[in-house]
Amino acid sequence: MHIINLFQLVFRCLSIVLALYYLIKKKYKIIGSLILVFILSYLPGMADRFLGIVIDPYSTVIYLIVLFMALYLGSSLGYYDRYWWWDRTIHFLSGVGFTGFGTAIIKINPDSKKIIFLLFGFTFSVTLHVIWEVLEYVSDCLTHGNAQRWQKIHASVNHMPENAIQPAGLVDTMNDTICCMIGAGIATIIWWLIL
């Protein structure tokens, strides 16, 4: 048995054992997140079986860790509120893991150039948009501007530093995006060296 298969087996057994524990404790909301973790743990295998997308073992392990950290520990046990760095870590790791997913998609079939071409065009466009939004966010943070239009009053009227505090949702989203981009950037460099 390969180490990745053993890891997946232990991961799924842990999900089942925890779900049974919370069933006894009558904490049904937590059971729901564990069932979701269990079901989603099959996604890399299903991608291989039904689509021919073979995701490397490292990206699969990171994916499983992110699932467990986000859905069980983060949402159900409140780690998002308990640890300030939890959300950032999850987004960093997902950036690393999903880069492996992207390389797996490219390796599907050399004859499927049209779908790869279209997928690349779509993701390239979205990525440039995300980078643009991050630059607007950083600019607003540094200059107390209003490029992202989060202030109720336009920047020309409300340009005082004490009024230039962005709402928590925007800050969280942008910081998550930046962490994901850093993780994806590091993973891309590693994949560049490996391939």
Order of alpha helices (4+ residues) and beta strands (2+ residues): alpha-alpha-alpha-alpha-alpha-alpha-alpha-alpha
